[in-house]
Amino acid sequence: MKKSLSLVFTIVLLLTFAFLALGSGEDDKTTVTTNSGNQETTTTTTTENTRKEVKVGETLNVNELKITYDSAEKWNSGNQFIKPGDGKQFIRLHLSVANDTGSDQYVGGFECYADGEKCEASYYGDDTLVLEKVSSGRKVSGYVYFEVPVKAKEIEVEYETSLWTDKKAIFIVQL
C-alpha cells in the first residue's frame, strides 16, 4: 500500500513539474525602444538566438520592466585607494529603471566582457545598481562600474532577461 501511494505521489509530482515547465516557456517580451525626439521606434526580435543589443539612449523593455541606457563613460574615483590595475581603466554605465510590472522587482546581475573576456565589477557605492529592489510603479537610477583593459576594442555589458531561458540583452559600450 505504501509503495503504491509513493508511486502515485511520484507520478503526480512529475506531472506537476512537467506542467509547470511547459507553462514557464515564457513569451519573448523583450524589446528595445529607441527614443529620438517625439518619435519612438520599437525593435522586437522573435528569433531564439538573436542578441538584444542596447545602445546609449535606448530602453530595454523586459516584461514591463524598463531599463534605459543613459550613458557610458570612463570613470576616475578621485580616491587614491581606488585605482585600476596596470593597463586597466574604470568605466561606468548609467541606467534608469522603471518598474511597471505590478510587483517588486530586483535589478542587478550585470556582467561585463572586454574583447570576450570577463571583467570584474569594480566599485560599490551609494549610487551603484548591484542588486537594487524597485517597488511596483517606482523608478530607480544608478551606475554599474567595471574595470576593463585600456586597449579593449569591444566592451559589452550583459543583463540576463530571463532566469528560465538564460536570454540576455547586451549593452554596447562605446567610450
URQUILIN-V396307 format. One record per residue. SS is DSSP state (h for helix, s for strand, l for the rest). PSI is psi in degrees with one decimal (none if undefined). D_LAST is the distance of its C-alpha to the last C-alpha in Angstrom with 1 decimal. Layout:
{{SS;PSI;D_LAST} {SS;PSI;D_LAST}}
This chain:
{{l;-45.3;69.5} {h;-36.7;66.6} {h;-40.6;65.3} {h;-36.0;65.3} {h;-39.8;63.6} {h;-41.5;60.9} {h;-44.8;60.5} {h;-45.3;60.4} {h;-43.2;57.8} {h;-42.6;55.7} {h;-44.3;55.9} {h;-42.3;55.0} {h;-45.3;52.0} {h;-41.9;50.8} {h;-38.9;51.3} {h;-46.2;49.4} {h;-40.5;46.4} {h;-43.9;46.6} {h;-44.2;46.8} {h;-39.6;43.8} {h;-41.5;41.7} {h;-38.7;42.6} {h;-22.9;41.8} {l;-2.3;38.5} {l;72.6;37.1} {l;148.6;35.0} {l;151.0;34.0} {l;94.9;30.4} {l;36.0;29.5} {s;122.0;25.8} {s;164.5;24.2} {s;128.7;20.9} {s;129.3;21.4} {s;127.8;19.5} {s;106.8;20.6} {s;107.4;20.7} {l;-126.1;23.1} {l;3.9;26.3} {s;130.8;25.9} {s;138.1;24.7} {s;125.7;24.2} {s;130.1;24.7} {s;119.5;24.0} {s;129.1;26.5} {l;131.4;26.7} {l;-8.8;29.9} {l;133.8;29.6} {l;-42.4;29.7} {l;6.6;27.1} {l;132.7;24.5} {l;139.4;21.1} {s;107.2;20.0} {s;135.7;16.4} {s;128.8;14.7} {l;165.0;11.8} {l;133.0;10.8} {l;-7.8;14.1} {s;160.2;16.2} {s;128.5;18.9} {s;121.6;20.1} {s;112.2;23.9} {s;98.5;25.6} {l;53.1;29.3} {l;8.3;29.1} {s;121.1;26.3} {s;119.0;23.4} {s;109.7;19.9} {s;129.0;17.6} {s;98.0;13.8} {s;-43.5;13.1} {s;163.3;9.5} {s;137.2;6.6} {s;160.4;5.7} {s;149.7;6.9} {s;137.1;10.6} {l;125.8;13.8} {l;-27.1;17.0} {l;6.2;19.2} {l;128.4;21.8} {l;-17.6;23.4} {l;-11.6;24.1} {l;89.7;20.7} {l;146.7;18.8} {l;159.5;16.7} {l;172.3;18.8} {l;132.1;19.1} {l;12.8;16.2} {s;166.1;14.0} {s;159.8;11.5} {s;142.3;11.2} {s;159.2;8.6} {s;146.5;10.1} {s;134.4;10.4} {s;127.4;13.0} {s;142.7;15.7} {s;133.1;19.1} {s;129.0;22.0} {s;128.6;25.3} {s;105.6;28.3} {l;25.0;30.9} {l;-19.1;32.4} {l;-2.6;35.6} {l;160.5;35.1} {l;143.3;33.0} {s;152.7;29.9} {s;136.7;27.7} {s;131.2;23.9} {s;-166.6;22.2} {l;29.0;21.9} {l;136.8;18.2} {s;140.0;17.4} {s;141.8;14.3} {s;130.0;14.5} {s;119.0;12.5} {l;39.5;14.3} {l;-2.9;17.0} {s;134.6;17.8} {s;137.3;18.0} {s;156.3;16.2} {s;143.6;17.9} {s;143.6;17.4} {l;-18.2;17.3} {l;137.8;18.5} {l;99.0;21.1} {l;-170.2;21.9} {l;-23.3;23.6} {l;14.7;20.5} {s;137.1;19.6} {l;78.8;20.2} {l;-62.9;21.9} {s;79.3;25.0} {s;130.0;25.5} {s;129.8;28.7} {s;116.6;28.6} {l;154.9;32.0} {l;133.3;33.1} {l;7.6;32.5} {l;171.8;30.0} {s;155.0;26.3} {s;151.1;23.9} {s;156.6;20.3} {s;-167.8;18.2} {s;154.9;15.4} {s;134.5;14.8} {s;141.5;13.7} {s;154.4;13.2} {s;118.9;13.5} {s;156.5;11.8} {s;140.1;12.6} {l;-36.7;10.7} {l;11.1;11.6} {l;133.7;10.6} {l;-32.5;10.1} {l;117.5;10.1} {s;126.6;9.2} {s;142.1;11.5} {s;122.4;13.2} {s;145.4;16.8} {s;123.5;19.3} {s;117.2;22.9} {l;-15.1;24.5} {l;121.9;28.0} {l;-27.3;29.8} {l;-33.7;32.6} {l;-2.4;30.8} {l;23.6;27.6} {l;146.5;25.6} {s;151.5;21.9} {s;148.0;19.1} {s;118.1;15.6} {s;118.2;12.6} {s;123.8;9.9} {s;121.8;6.4} {l;116.8;3.8} {l;none;0.0}}
